[in-house]
């Protein structure tokens, strides 16, 4: 009976992965459609919602593939540090990576104190 339960769990996991992948593609397509119309103040909430969905789905996909949330966050931190060291264009011209690093560190500090 345990083997049958294991097969059901694997099947369920595959179905969830496929569903998450389709949701990710849908949200990326929706983001691109919204960008075609140009960024306007009245659609900024839609952009924020869509970007939040994409990030959430990426975390959930990682979990389904056996990657814990902390590992994903460590990879993000590593990519930010690499971009800072290499003086990536988004950092050089806009300071986005250092601003993101500061935001993420502040968010984590706030969570640890709570």
C-alpha positions in Angstrom: 0.0 0.0 0.0 2.9 2.4 0.7 4.2 2.0 -2.9 0.7 3.0 -4.2 0.7 6.1 -1.9 4.2 7.0 -3.1 3.0 6.8 -6.7 0.1 9.0 -6.0 2.4 11.5 -4.3 4.8 11.5 -7.2 1.8 12.0 -9.7 0.4 14.8 -7.5 3.9 16.5 -7.4 4.2 16.3 -11.2 0.7 17.8 -11.7 1.6 20.7 -9.3 4.9 21.3 -11.1 3.1 21.4 -14.5 0.4 23.7 -13.1 3.0 26.1 -11.6 4.9 26.1 -14.9 1.8 27.1 -16.7 1.0 29.8 -14.2 4.5 31.2 -14.5 4.2 31.3 -18.3 0.8 33.0 -18.0 2.1 35.6 -15.6 5.1 36.4 -17.8 2.8 36.7 -20.8 0.5 39.0 -18.9 3.5 41.1 -17.8 4.7 41.4 -21.5 1.1 42.3 -22.6 0.9 45.0 -20.0 4.4 46.3 -21.0 3.2 46.6 -24.6 0.7 49.2 -23.5 3.4 51.1 -21.6 3.8 51.8 -17.9 1.2 54.1 -16.6 0.4 55.0 -13.0 -3.0 53.3 -13.1 -1.5 49.9 -14.1 1.4 49.9 -11.6 -0.8 47.9 -9.2 -1.2 45.2 -12.0 2.6 45.2 -12.6 3.2 44.8 -8.8 0.7 42.0 -8.6 2.0 40.1 -11.6 5.7 40.5 -10.4 4.7 39.2 -7.0 3.0 36.2 -8.6 6.1 35.4 -10.6 8.3 35.6 -7.6 5.9 33.4 -5.5 5.6 30.8 -8.2 9.4 30.6 -8.5 9.7 30.0 -4.8 7.0 27.3 -5.0 8.7 25.6 -8.0 12.0 25.6 -6.2 10.3 23.8 -3.2 8.8 21.2 -5.5 12.2 20.5 -7.0 13.7 20.1 -3.5 15.3 23.5 -3.1 14.5 25.2 0.2 13.5 28.9 0.3 16.7 29.9 2.2 18.8 28.4 -0.6 17.0 30.4 -3.2 17.5 33.6 -1.1 21.2 32.8 -0.7 21.5 32.4 -4.5 19.8 35.8 -4.9 22.2 37.4 -2.4 25.1 35.8 -4.3 23.9 37.2 -7.6 23.5 40.7 -6.1 27.0 40.6 -4.7 28.4 39.4 -8.0 26.6 42.2 -9.8 28.0 44.7 -7.3 31.5 43.4 -7.8 31.2 43.4 -11.6 29.6 46.8 -11.5 26.6 45.6 -13.5 24.9 48.3 -15.6 21.8 48.4 -13.4 24.1 49.2 -10.5 26.4 51.5 -12.3 23.7 53.7 -13.7 20.9 53.3 -11.2 22.2 51.8 -8.0 19.5 49.1 -8.2 21.5 46.2 -6.8 22.8 48.1 -3.7 19.2 49.3 -3.1 17.9 45.8 -3.4 20.6 44.4 -1.1 19.7 47.1 1.5 16.0 46.3 1.2 16.5 42.6 1.5 18.9 42.9 4.5 16.5 45.3 6.2 13.5 43.0 5.6 15.4 40.1 7.0 16.6 42.1 10.0 13.0 43.0 10.7 11.8 39.4 10.5 14.5 38.1 12.8 13.6 40.6 15.4 9.9 39.7 15.2 
